[in-house]
Amino acid sequence: MDLVTPAYRGASALAQMLPGGVVDAAAPEIAGWASWRASERRRMVERHQRRVDPRLTGSALRRRVREVYRSYGRYYGESFRLPAIAPADLDARMTYEGYEHIVAAREGGHGPLLVLPHLGSWEWSAYWLTRFEHVPVTAVVERIDPPALFDWFVAFRESIGMHIVPLGPEAGRRMVAAIRQRHAIALLSDRDIGRSGVEVTFFGETTTLPSGPAVLALRTGAPLLPTAVYDRGRIHHGVVRPPIPVERRGSFRDDVGRITQAIAGELEVLIRAAPEQWHLMQPNWPSDWVDRGPVQL
């Protein structure tokens, strides 16, 4: 019996009914309490945070893990409330730097490829882009179980103006079409879901990251823009870094590998700026799958 989908539906409806201040205060606190539970997810947060800062141990590590959970709770609380947020509030709470790179890409006839980590509140900026800048946003998303929950998330994101492309055989064709239509393409790129991507060094350890961003850039000429959206109090601050060089230098395979490694380096820069907002809670390096012992509290 699927109890998860009704829970998400109910949480979203409740978040839109309650005053914004209540949701903003309650969502991080509820998630923060969940950080104390010994779980595989908590262990992965510990491991990933220590990759960013190996000095984290003991109470400092526990505090950092709690901050990550609180940030994750804020992300869900605010995302669920987006349809109910007044347009003036949406714009007033959005600041940015590097937006000129998005403008330049679109003026050059391409939709920019925004390569993002699972960090901060990217859906807020996507809604802002569609609502205020009239920039269509297409996002590639992984399929999740149960299917009803995946369908609900797709419908929810489309309700706030995004075009959603599920990972699968048709994703590449649809992404190329969206690039030609000058959509901003949101590509969460710090996790290789199928574990079949390009081998890179990421935070000092070998793993794989998705090859899709590099392949799309090479085949379409669309700029690759490292991007993140940080939470700063009540403000969401978007950072768009300069384009990653994507000119051809060798074989297609070698170029994909070189560009994906460059993406890994840029993601490190973006994550290190606010590691407590990095919401990566799944195994992401080969050692994560091998070393899965009990959580140390």
C-alpha positions as CSV (number, residue, x, y, z in Angstrom):
1,M,0.0,0.0,0.0
2,D,1.4,3.4,-1.0
3,L,1.4,5.7,2.0
4,V,4.2,7.9,0.8
5,T,2.4,9.7,-2.0
6,P,-0.6,10.8,0.2
7,A,1.9,12.0,2.8
8,Y,3.7,14.3,0.3
9,R,0.3,15.5,-1.1
10,G,-0.8,16.3,2.4
11,A,2.4,18.0,3.4
12,S,2.2,20.2,0.3
13,A,-1.4,21.1,0.9
14,L,-0.7,21.9,4.6
15,A,2.3,24.0,3.7
16,Q,0.2,26.1,1.3
17,M,-2.6,26.5,4.0
18,L,-0.4,27.6,6.9
19,P,1.2,31.0,7.3
20,G,4.6,31.2,5.6
21,G,6.3,32.1,8.9
22,V,5.0,28.9,10.5
23,V,6.2,26.7,7.7
24,D,9.6,28.4,7.6
25,A,10.1,27.9,11.3
26,A,8.7,24.3,11.6
27,A,10.1,22.6,8.5
28,P,13.8,22.9,9.4
29,E,13.1,22.0,13.1
30,I,11.2,18.8,12.1
31,A,14.0,17.8,9.7
32,G,16.6,18.6,12.3
33,W,15.2,16.2,14.8
34,A,15.3,13.5,12.1
35,S,19.1,13.9,11.9
36,W,19.5,12.2,15.2
37,R,18.1,8.9,14.0
38,A,20.7,6.3,13.1
39,S,20.1,5.5,9.5
40,E,21.9,4.8,6.2
41,R,20.9,8.3,5.0
42,R,22.5,9.9,8.0
43,R,25.7,7.9,7.5
44,M,25.9,9.1,3.9
45,V,25.5,12.7,5.0
46,E,28.4,12.2,7.5
47,R,30.6,10.7,4.8
48,H,29.9,13.3,2.2
49,Q,30.5,16.2,4.7
50,R,33.8,14.7,5.7
51,R,34.8,14.6,2.1
52,V,34.3,18.4,2.0
53,D,36.0,18.9,5.3
54,P,38.0,15.9,6.7
55,R,38.6,17.7,9.9
56,L,34.9,17.2,10.9
57,T,34.6,14.7,13.8
58,G,32.6,14.3,17.0
59,S,30.3,17.1,18.0
60,A,31.3,19.3,15.1
61,L,30.3,16.6,12.6
62,R,27.0,16.0,14.4
63,R,26.2,19.7,14.2
64,R,27.0,19.8,10.5
65,V,24.8,16.8,9.8
66,R,21.9,18.5,11.7
67,E,22.5,21.7,9.6
68,V,22.2,19.6,6.4
69,Y,18.9,18.1,7.6
70,R,17.6,21.5,8.6
71,S,18.5,22.9,5.2
72,Y,16.8,19.9,3.5
73,G,13.6,20.6,5.6
74,R,13.7,24.2,4.6
75,Y,14.0,23.2,0.9
76,Y,10.9,21.0,1.1
77,G,8.9,23.5,3.1
78,E,9.6,26.4,0.7
79,S,9.2,24.2,-2.4
80,F,5.8,23.0,-1.2
81,R,4.7,26.6,-0.6
82,L,5.8,28.0,-4.0
83,P,2.3,28.0,-5.6
84,A,1.0,30.1,-2.6
85,I,3.9,32.6,-2.5
86,A,2.9,36.1,-3.7
87,P,4.8,37.2,-6.8
88,A,6.2,40.3,-5.1
89,D,7.6,38.1,-2.3
90,L,9.1,35.7,-4.8
91,D,11.0,38.4,-6.5
92,A,11.9,40.3,-3.3
93,R,13.6,37.2,-1.9
94,M,15.7,36.4,-5.0
95,T,19.2,37.9,-5.6
96,Y,21.8,36.8,-8.1
97,E,25.2,37.2,-9.6
98,G,26.4,36.0,-13.0
99,Y,23.0,36.1,-14.6
100,E,24.5,37.8,-17.6
101,H,25.9,34.3,-18.6
102,I,22.3,33.0,-19.0
103,V,21.3,36.1,-21.0
104,A,24.4,35.8,-23.3
105,A,23.6,32.1,-24.0
106,R,20.0,32.8,-24.9
107,E,21.0,35.8,-27.1
108,G,23.4,33.5,-28.8
109,G,20.6,31.2,-29.8
110,H,21.1,28.4,-27.2
111,G,19.4,27.4,-24.0
112,P,22.2,27.3,-21.3
113,L,23.0,24.1,-19.6
114,L,22.9,24.8,-15.9
115,V,24.9,22.2,-14.0
116,L,23.9,22.2,-10.4
117,P,24.7,20.3,-7.2
118,H,21.9,19.1,-4.9
119,L,22.2,22.3,-2.9
120,G,20.0,25.0,-1.5
121,S,16.6,25.8,-3.1
122,W,17.0,25.5,-6.9
123,E,13.2,25.2,-7.4
124,W,12.7,28.7,-6.1
125,S,15.0,30.1,-8.7
126,A,13.4,28.0,-11.4
127,Y,10.0,29.4,-10.5
128,W,11.5,32.9,-10.4
129,L,13.0,32.4,-13.9
130,T,9.7,31.4,-15.4
131,R,7.6,33.9,-13.6
132,F,9.7,37.1,-13.7
133,E,12.3,36.6,-16.4
134,H,10.0,34.7,-18.7
135,V,12.7,32.1,-19.3
136,P,11.3,28.6,-19.8
137,V,13.0,26.0,-17.6
138,T,13.4,22.4,-18.5
139,A,14.7,20.0,-15.8
140,V,15.9,16.4,-16.1
141,V,14.7,14.3,-13.2
142,E,15.3,10.7,-12.1
143,R,12.4,8.3,-11.8
144,I,11.5,7.4,-8.2
145,D,9.3,4.9,-6.5
146,P,6.4,4.6,-6.0
147,P,5.4,5.7,-9.5
148,A,2.5,7.7,-8.1
149,L,4.9,9.8,-6.2
150,F,7.0,10.4,-9.2
151,D,3.9,11.5,-11.2
152,W,2.9,13.8,-8.4
153,F,6.3,15.5,-8.3
154,V,6.2,15.9,-12.1
155,A,2.7,17.5,-11.9
156,F,3.8,19.7,-9.0
157,R,6.9,21.0,-10.8
158,E,5.0,21.6,-14.0
159,S,2.4,23.6,-12.1
160,I,5.1,26.1,-11.2
161,G,6.1,26.4,-14.8
162,M,8.9,23.9,-15.3
163,H,9.1,21.4,-18.2
164,I,10.0,18.0,-16.8
165,V,12.0,15.4,-18.8
166,P,12.3,12.0,-17.0
167,L,15.6,10.2,-17.5
168,G,15.2,7.6,-20.2
169,P,15.7,6.8,-23.9
170,E,13.9,9.9,-25.0
171,A,15.6,12.3,-22.7
172,G,18.4,13.3,-25.1
173,R,16.1,14.1,-28.0
174,R,13.9,16.2,-25.8
175,M,16.8,18.1,-24.2
176,V,18.2,19.0,-27.6
177,A,14.8,20.3,-28.7
178,A,14.6,22.4,-25.4
179,I,18.1,23.8,-26.0
180,R,17.1,24.9,-29.5
181,Q,14.0,26.6,-28.0
182,R,16.4,28.5,-25.7
183,H,15.1,26.9,-22.5
184,A,17.3,27.1,-19.4
185,I,18.3,23.4,-18.8
186,A,18.6,22.4,-15.1
187,L,20.9,19.4,-14.8
188,L,21.6,18.1,-11.2
189,S,25.1,16.8,-11.9
190,D,26.7,15.7,-8.6
191,R,25.2,12.2,-8.6
192,D,25.5,9.5,-11.2
193,I,22.2,7.6,-10.7
194,G,23.0,4.7,-13.0
195,R,26.6,4.5,-12.0
196,S,27.5,4.3,-15.6
197,G,28.9,7.8,-16.2
198,V,32.4,9.2,-16.7
199,E,35.1,8.5,-14.2
200,V,36.3,11.6,-12.4
201,T,38.1,12.7,-9.3
202,F,35.5,14.4,-7.1
203,F,36.5,15.7,-3.6
204,G,39.8,13.8,-3.9
205,E,38.2,10.4,-4.6
206,T,37.4,8.5,-7.8
207,T,33.8,8.1,-8.7
208,T,31.6,8.7,-11.8
209,L,29.4,11.7,-12.7
210,P,26.8,11.9,-15.5
211,S,28.2,12.3,-19.0
212,G,25.0,14.0,-20.3
213,P,26.0,17.6,-19.7
214,A,29.3,17.3,-21.6
215,V,27.6,15.3,-24.4
216,L,24.9,17.9,-24.8
217,A,27.4,20.8,-24.8
218,L,29.6,19.2,-27.4
219,R,26.7,18.2,-29.7
220,T,24.7,21.5,-29.5
221,G,27.2,24.2,-28.7
222,A,25.2,25.2,-25.6
223,P,27.2,26.9,-22.9
224,L,27.8,24.8,-19.7
225,L,27.2,27.1,-16.7
226,P,28.0,25.9,-13.2
227,T,25.2,27.1,-11.0
228,A,23.9,27.0,-7.4
229,V,21.2,28.7,-5.4
230,Y,22.1,29.4,-1.8
231,D,19.9,30.1,1.2
232,R,20.9,33.3,3.0
233,G,18.4,34.0,5.7
234,R,15.2,34.6,3.9
235,I,17.0,35.4,0.7
236,H,17.8,32.9,-2.1
237,H,21.0,33.9,-3.9
238,G,21.7,32.4,-7.3
239,V,25.3,32.1,-8.5
240,V,26.1,31.5,-12.2
241,R,29.8,30.9,-12.9
242,P,31.4,31.6,-16.3
243,P,31.0,28.9,-19.0
244,I,33.2,25.8,-18.9
245,P,35.3,25.6,-22.1
246,V,33.8,22.9,-24.3
247,E,35.9,23.2,-27.5
248,R,36.9,20.0,-29.2
249,R,40.5,18.9,-28.5
250,G,40.7,15.2,-29.2
251,S,38.4,12.2,-29.5
252,F,34.7,12.7,-28.5
253,R,35.2,10.3,-25.6
254,D,38.3,12.1,-24.4
255,D,36.6,15.5,-24.6
256,V,33.6,14.2,-22.6
257,G,35.9,12.9,-19.9
258,R,37.9,16.2,-19.8
259,I,34.7,18.4,-19.6
260,T,33.1,16.2,-17.0
261,Q,36.2,16.5,-14.8
262,A,36.0,20.2,-15.2
263,I,32.3,20.0,-14.1
264,A,33.4,18.1,-11.0
265,G,35.9,20.8,-10.1
266,E,33.3,23.5,-10.5
267,L,30.8,21.6,-8.4
268,E,33.4,21.4,-5.6
269,V,33.7,25.1,-5.6
270,L,30.0,25.6,-5.4
271,I,29.5,23.0,-2.6
272,R,32.4,24.3,-0.5
273,A,30.8,27.7,-0.4
274,A,27.9,26.2,1.7
275,P,28.4,22.5,2.5
276,E,25.7,22.6,5.1
277,Q,23.2,23.1,2.3
278,W,24.4,20.1,0.3
279,H,21.5,17.7,0.2
280,L,23.3,14.6,-1.2
281,M,22.1,11.7,1.0
282,Q,22.7,8.7,-1.2
283,P,25.9,6.6,-1.9
284,N,27.9,8.5,-4.5
285,W,31.4,7.0,-4.4
286,P,32.3,3.3,-4.8
287,S,33.6,3.2,-1.2
288,D,30.1,4.3,-0.1
289,W,28.7,1.0,-1.3
290,V,31.5,-1.1,0.1
291,D,31.8,0.5,3.6
292,R,28.2,0.5,4.9
293,G,28.6,-0.4,8.5
294,P,26.6,0.9,11.4
295,V,26.2,4.6,12.0
296,Q,28.5,6.0,14.7
297,L,26.5,8.4,16.9
